[in-house]
Amino acid sequence: MAQPYESDLTRMIRELLRDKPHIVQEQRKGRALWWDKKLDPEHLKRTRESDIKQQAYVYQNKV
């Protein structure tokens, strides 16, 4: 039976993760540092309230 196609990139990533399994843990730590954060509802409310409405055509002078 024929082997299913596997791209060079997929093979390279699989080999990299096999040789250096700590990379997955490093990725999780980085994600937790930059993305997985609790959002403060009060801060979000202030941010939405402080938005300035943008005119339809940004480069047009106000008439």
Phi and psi restraints in degrees (range 20) as a CNS / XPLOR table:
assign (resid 1 and name C) (resid 2 and name N)
       (resid 2 and name CA) (resid 2 and name C) 1.0 -73.2 20.0 2
assign (resid 2 and name N) (resid 2 and name CA)
       (resid 2 and name C) (resid 3 and name N) 1.0 145.8 20.0 2
assign (resid 2 and name C) (resid 3 and name N)
       (resid 3 and name CA) (resid 3 and name C) 1.0 -76.3 20.0 2
assign (resid 3 and name N) (resid 3 and name CA)
       (resid 3 and name C) (resid 4 and name N) 1.0 141.4 20.0 2
assign (resid 3 and name C) (resid 4 and name N)
       (resid 4 and name CA) (resid 4 and name C) 1.0 -66.8 20.0 2
assign (resid 4 and name N) (resid 4 and name CA)
       (resid 4 and name C) (resid 5 and name N) 1.0 151.6 20.0 2
assign (resid 4 and name C) (resid 5 and name N)
       (resid 5 and name CA) (resid 5 and name C) 1.0 -66.3 20.0 2
assign (resid 5 and name N) (resid 5 and name CA)
       (resid 5 and name C) (resid 6 and name N) 1.0 138.9 20.0 2
assign (resid 5 and name C) (resid 6 and name N)
       (resid 6 and name CA) (resid 6 and name C) 1.0 -135.7 20.0 2
assign (resid 6 and name N) (resid 6 and name CA)
       (resid 6 and name C) (resid 7 and name N) 1.0 122.5 20.0 2
assign (resid 6 and name C) (resid 7 and name N)
       (resid 7 and name CA) (resid 7 and name C) 1.0 -69.6 20.0 2
assign (resid 7 and name N) (resid 7 and name CA)
       (resid 7 and name C) (resid 8 and name N) 1.0 161.5 20.0 2
assign (resid 7 and name C) (resid 8 and name N)
       (resid 8 and name CA) (resid 8 and name C) 1.0 -61.9 20.0 2
assign (resid 8 and name N) (resid 8 and name CA)
       (resid 8 and name C) (resid 9 and name N) 1.0 -38.2 20.0 2
assign (resid 8 and name C) (resid 9 and name N)
       (resid 9 and name CA) (resid 9 and name C) 1.0 -65.5 20.0 2
assign (resid 9 and name N) (resid 9 and name CA)
       (resid 9 and name C) (resid 10 and name N) 1.0 -44.2 20.0 2
assign (resid 9 and name C) (resid 10 and name N)
       (resid 10 and name CA) (resid 10 and name C) 1.0 -60.8 20.0 2
assign (resid 10 and name N) (resid 10 and name CA)
       (resid 10 and name C) (resid 11 and name N) 1.0 -43.5 20.0 2
assign (resid 10 and name C) (resid 11 and name N)
       (resid 11 and name CA) (resid 11 and name C) 1.0 -63.3 20.0 2
assign (resid 11 and name N) (resid 11 and name CA)
       (resid 11 and name C) (resid 12 and name N) 1.0 -42.2 20.0 2
assign (resid 11 and name C) (resid 12 and name N)
       (resid 12 and name CA) (resid 12 and name C) 1.0 -63.2 20.0 2
assign (resid 12 and name N) (resid 12 and name CA)
       (resid 12 and name C) (resid 13 and name N) 1.0 -43.7 20.0 2
assign (resid 12 and name C) (resid 13 and name N)
       (resid 13 and name CA) (resid 13 and name C) 1.0 -65.7 20.0 2
assign (resid 13 and name N) (resid 13 and name CA)
       (resid 13 and name C) (resid 14 and name N) 1.0 -42.9 20.0 2
assign (resid 13 and name C) (resid 14 and name N)
       (resid 14 and name CA) (resid 14 and name C) 1.0 -60.3 20.0 2
assign (resid 14 and name N) (resid 14 and name CA)
       (resid 14 and name C) (resid 15 and name N) 1.0 -43.6 20.0 2
assign (resid 14 and name C) (resid 15 and name N)
       (resid 15 and name CA) (resid 15 and name C) 1.0 -67.0 20.0 2
assign (resid 15 and name N) (resid 15 and name CA)
       (resid 15 and name C) (resid 16 and name N) 1.0 -39.1 20.0 2
assign (resid 15 and name C) (resid 16 and name N)
       (resid 16 and name CA) (resid 16 and name C) 1.0 -62.3 20.0 2
assign (resid 16 and name N) (resid 16 and name CA)
       (resid 16 and name C) (resid 17 and name N) 1.0 -46.0 20.0 2
assign (resid 16 and name C) (resid 17 and name N)
       (resid 17 and name CA) (resid 17 and name C) 1.0 -68.7 20.0 2
assign (resid 17 and name N) (resid 17 and name CA)
       (resid 17 and name C) (resid 18 and name N) 1.0 -30.6 20.0 2
assign (resid 17 and name C) (resid 18 and name N)
       (resid 18 and name CA) (resid 18 and name C) 1.0 -68.4 20.0 2
assign (resid 18 and name N) (resid 18 and name CA)
       (resid 18 and name C) (resid 19 and name N) 1.0 -41.5 20.0 2
assign (resid 18 and name C) (resid 19 and name N)
       (resid 19 and name CA) (resid 19 and name C) 1.0 -78.0 20.0 2
assign (resid 19 and name N) (resid 19 and name CA)
       (resid 19 and name C) (resid 20 and name N) 1.0 -30.1 20.0 2
assign (resid 19 and name C) (resid 20 and name N)
       (resid 20 and name CA) (resid 20 and name C) 1.0 -132.7 20.0 2
assign (resid 20 and name N) (resid 20 and name CA)
       (resid 20 and name C) (resid 21 and name N) 1.0 74.9 20.0 2
assign (resid 20 and name C) (resid 21 and name N)
       (resid 21 and name CA) (resid 21 and name C) 1.0 -66.6 20.0 2
assign (resid 21 and name N) (resid 21 and name CA)
       (resid 21 and name C) (resid 22 and name N) 1.0 -17.2 20.0 2
assign (resid 21 and name C) (resid 22 and name N)
       (resid 22 and name CA) (resid 22 and name C) 1.0 -68.1 20.0 2
assign (resid 22 and name N) (resid 22 and name CA)
       (resid 22 and name C) (resid 23 and name N) 1.0 -14.6 20.0 2
assign (resid 22 and name C) (resid 23 and name N)
       (resid 23 and name CA) (resid 23 and name C) 1.0 -60.4 20.0 2
assign (resid 23 and name N) (resid 23 and name CA)
       (resid 23 and name C) (resid 24 and name N) 1.0 -38.4 20.0 2
assign (resid 23 and name C) (resid 24 and name N)
       (resid 24 and name CA) (resid 24 and name C) 1.0 -62.3 20.0 2
assign (resid 24 and name N) (resid 24 and name CA)
       (resid 24 and name C) (resid 25 and name N) 1.0 -42.9 20.0 2
assign (resid 24 and name C) (resid 25 and name N)
       (resid 25 and name CA) (resid 25 and name C) 1.0 -65.6 20.0 2
assign (resid 25 and name N) (resid 25 and name CA)
       (resid 25 and name C) (resid 26 and name N) 1.0 -39.4 20.0 2
assign (resid 25 and name C) (resid 26 and name N)
       (resid 26 and name CA) (resid 26 and name C) 1.0 -62.5 20.0 2
assign (resid 26 and name N) (resid 26 and name CA)
       (resid 26 and name C) (resid 27 and name N) 1.0 -40.0 20.0 2
assign (resid 26 and name C) (resid 27 and name N)
       (resid 27 and name CA) (resid 27 and name C) 1.0 -62.6 20.0 2
assign (resid 27 and name N) (resid 27 and name CA)
       (resid 27 and name C) (resid 28 and name N) 1.0 -42.7 20.0 2
assign (resid 27 and name C) (resid 28 and name N)
       (resid 28 and name CA) (resid 28 and name C) 1.0 -64.5 20.0 2
assign (resid 28 and name N) (resid 28 and name CA)
       (resid 28 and name C) (resid 29 and name N) 1.0 -40.2 20.0 2
assign (resid 28 and name C) (resid 29 and name N)
       (resid 29 and name CA) (resid 29 and name C) 1.0 -63.9 20.0 2
assign (resid 29 and name N) (resid 29 and name CA)
       (resid 29 and name C) (resid 30 and name N) 1.0 -42.2 20.0 2
assign (resid 29 and name C) (resid 30 and name N)
       (resid 30 and name CA) (resid 30 and name C) 1.0 -64.7 20.0 2
assign (resid 30 and name N) (resid 30 and name CA)
       (resid 30 and name C) (resid 31 and name N) 1.0 -40.2 20.0 2
assign (resid 30 and name C) (resid 31 and name N)
       (resid 31 and name CA) (resid 31 and name C) 1.0 -64.8 20.0 2
assign (resid 31 and name N) (resid 31 and name CA)
       (resid 31 and name C) (resid 32 and name N) 1.0 -43.0 20.0 2
assign (resid 31 and name C) (resid 32 and name N)
       (resid 32 and name CA) (resid 32 and name C) 1.0 -62.9 20.0 2
assign (resid 32 and name N) (resid 32 and name CA)
       (resid 32 and name C) (resid 33 and name N) 1.0 -34.4 20.0 2
assign (resid 32 and name C) (resid 33 and name N)
       (resid 33 and name CA) (resid 33 and name C) 1.0 -69.6 20.0 2
assign (resid 33 and name N) (resid 33 and name CA)
       (resid 33 and name C) (resid 34 and name N) 1.0 -41.8 20.0 2
assign (resid 33 and name C) (resid 34 and name N)
       (resid 34 and name CA) (resid 34 and name C) 1.0 -103.4 20.0 2
assign (resid 34 and name N) (resid 34 and name CA)
       (resid 34 and name C) (resid 35 and name N) 1.0 -26.8 20.0 2
assign (resid 34 and name C) (resid 35 and name N)
       (resid 35 and name CA) (resid 35 and name C) 1.0 -118.6 20.0 2
assign (resid 35 and name N) (resid 35 and name CA)
       (resid 35 and name C) (resid 36 and name N) 1.0 -44.6 20.0 2
assign (resid 35 and name C) (resid 36 and name N)
       (resid 36 and name CA) (resid 36 and name C) 1.0 -82.7 20.0 2
assign (resid 36 and name N) (resid 36 and name CA)
       (resid 36 and name C) (resid 37 and name N) 1.0 80.5 20.0 2
assign (resid 36 and name C) (resid 37 and name N)
       (resid 37 and name CA) (resid 37 and name C) 1.0 -127.3 20.0 2
assign (resid 37 and name N) (resid 37 and name CA)
       (resid 37 and name C) (resid 38 and name N) 1.0 148.9 20.0 2
assign (resid 37 and name C) (resid 38 and name N)
       (resid 38 and name CA) (resid 38 and name C) 1.0 -76.9 20.0 2
assign (resid 38 and name N) (resid 38 and name CA)
       (resid 38 and name C) (resid 39 and name N) 1.0 132.6 20.0 2
assign (resid 38 and name C) (resid 39 and name N)
       (resid 39 and name CA) (resid 39 and name C) 1.0 -94.1 20.0 2
assign (resid 39 and name N) (resid 39 and name CA)
       (resid 39 and name C) (resid 40 and name N) 1.0 138.1 20.0 2
assign (resid 39 and name C) (resid 40 and name N)
       (resid 40 and name CA) (resid 40 and name C) 1.0 -83.0 20.0 2
assign (resid 40 and name N) (resid 40 and name CA)
       (resid 40 and name C) (resid 41 and name N) 1.0 115.5 20.0 2
assign (resid 40 and name C) (resid 41 and name N)
       (resid 41 and name CA) (resid 41 and name C) 1.0 -59.1 20.0 2
assign (resid 41 and name N) (resid 41 and name CA)
       (resid 41 and name C) (resid 42 and name N) 1.0 -35.7 20.0 2
assign (resid 41 and name C) (resid 42 and name N)
       (resid 42 and name CA) (resid 42 and name C) 1.0 -66.2 20.0 2
assign (resid 42 and name N) (resid 42 and name CA)
       (resid 42 and name C) (resid 43 and name N) 1.0 -41.3 20.0 2
assign (resid 42 and name C) (resid 43 and name N)
       (resid 43 and name CA) (resid 43 and name C) 1.0 -64.7 20.0 2
assign (resid 43 and name N) (resid 43 and name CA)
       (resid 43 and name C) (resid 44 and name N) 1.0 -41.8 20.0 2
assign (resid 43 and name C) (resid 44 and name N)
       (resid 44 and name CA) (resid 44 and name C) 1.0 -62.5 20.0 2
assign (resid 44 and name N) (resid 44 and name CA)
       (resid 44 and name C) (resid 45 and name N) 1.0 -40.2 20.0 2
assign (resid 44 and name C) (resid 45 and name N)
       (resid 45 and name CA) (resid 45 and name C) 1.0 -63.2 20.0 2
assign (resid 45 and name N) (resid 45 and name CA)
       (resid 45 and name C) (resid 46 and name N) 1.0 -45.3 20.0 2
assign (resid 45 and name C) (resid 46 and name N)
       (resid 46 and name CA) (resid 46 and name C) 1.0 -63.6 20.0 2
assign (resid 46 and name N) (resid 46 and name CA)
       (resid 46 and name C) (resid 47 and name N) 1.0 -37.6 20.0 2
assign (resid 46 and name C) (resid 47 and name N)
       (resid 47 and name CA) (resid 47 and name C) 1.0 -64.1 20.0 2
assign (resid 47 and name N) (resid 47 and name CA)
       (resid 47 and name C) (resid 48 and name N) 1.0 -45.4 20.0 2
assign (resid 47 and name C) (resid 48 and name N)
       (resid 48 and name CA) (resid 48 and name C) 1.0 -64.0 20.0 2
assign (resid 48 and name N) (resid 48 and name CA)
       (resid 48 and name C) (resid 49 and name N) 1.0 -39.8 20.0 2
assign (resid 48 and name C) (resid 49 and name N)
       (resid 49 and name CA) (resid 49 and name C) 1.0 -69.9 20.0 2
assign (resid 49 and name N) (resid 49 and name CA)
       (resid 49 and name C) (resid 50 and name N) 1.0 -25.9 20.0 2
assign (resid 49 and name C) (resid 50 and name N)
       (resid 50 and name CA) (resid 50 and name C) 1.0 -88.6 20.0 2
assign (resid 50 and name N) (resid 50 and name CA)
       (resid 50 and name C) (resid 51 and name N) 1.0 -3.3 20.0 2
assign (resid 50 and name C) (resid 51 and name N)
       (resid 51 and name CA) (resid 51 and name C) 1.0 -63.3 20.0 2
assign (resid 51 and name N) (resid 51 and name CA)
       (resid 51 and name C) (resid 52 and name N) 1.0 139.1 20.0 2
assign (resid 51 and name C) (resid 52 and name N)
       (resid 52 and name CA) (resid 52 and name C) 1.0 -102.9 20.0 2
assign (resid 52 and name N) (resid 52 and name CA)
       (resid 52 and name C) (resid 53 and name N) 1.0 132.2 20.0 2
assign (resid 52 and name C) (resid 53 and name N)
       (resid 53 and name CA) (resid 53 and name C) 1.0 -65.7 20.0 2
assign (resid 53 and name N) (resid 53 and name CA)
       (resid 53 and name C) (resid 54 and name N) 1.0 136.0 20.0 2
assign (resid 53 and name C) (resid 54 and name N)
       (resid 54 and name CA) (resid 54 and name C) 1.0 -98.2 20.0 2
assign (resid 54 and name N) (resid 54 and name CA)
       (resid 54 and name C) (resid 55 and name N) 1.0 138.8 20.0 2
assign (resid 54 and name C) (resid 55 and name N)
       (resid 55 and name CA) (resid 55 and name C) 1.0 -70.7 20.0 2
assign (resid 55 and name N) (resid 55 and name CA)
       (resid 55 and name C) (resid 56 and name N) 1.0 161.0 20.0 2
assign (resid 55 and name C) (resid 56 and name N)
       (resid 56 and name CA) (resid 56 and name C) 1.0 -58.6 20.0 2
assign (resid 56 and name N) (resid 56 and name CA)
       (resid 56 and name C) (resid 57 and name N) 1.0 -45.3 20.0 2
assign (resid 56 and name C) (resid 57 and name N)
       (resid 57 and name CA) (resid 57 and name C) 1.0 -115.8 20.0 2
assign (resid 57 and name N) (resid 57 and name CA)
       (resid 57 and name C) (resid 58 and name N) 1.0 111.2 20.0 2
assign (resid 57 and name C) (resid 58 and name N)
       (resid 58 and name CA) (resid 58 and name C) 1.0 -60.6 20.0 2
assign (resid 58 and name N) (resid 58 and name CA)
       (resid 58 and name C) (resid 59 and name N) 1.0 -36.9 20.0 2
assign (resid 58 and name C) (resid 59 and name N)
       (resid 59 and name CA) (resid 59 and name C) 1.0 -89.0 20.0 2
assign (resid 59 and name N) (resid 59 and name CA)
       (resid 59 and name C) (resid 60 and name N) 1.0 0.5 20.0 2
assign (resid 59 and name C) (resid 60 and name N)
       (resid 60 and name CA) (resid 60 and name C) 1.0 -81.9 20.0 2
assign (resid 60 and name N) (resid 60 and name CA)
       (resid 60 and name C) (resid 61 and name N) 1.0 138.1 20.0 2
assign (resid 60 and name C) (resid 61 and name N)
       (resid 61 and name CA) (resid 61 and name C) 1.0 -70.1 20.0 2
assign (resid 61 and name N) (resid 61 and name CA)
       (resid 61 and name C) (resid 62 and name N) 1.0 149.5 20.0 2
assign (resid 61 and name C) (resid 62 and name N)
       (resid 62 and name CA) (resid 62 and name C) 1.0 -71.4 20.0 2
assign (resid 62 and name N) (resid 62 and name CA)
       (resid 62 and name C) (resid 63 and name N) 1.0 132.7 20.0 2
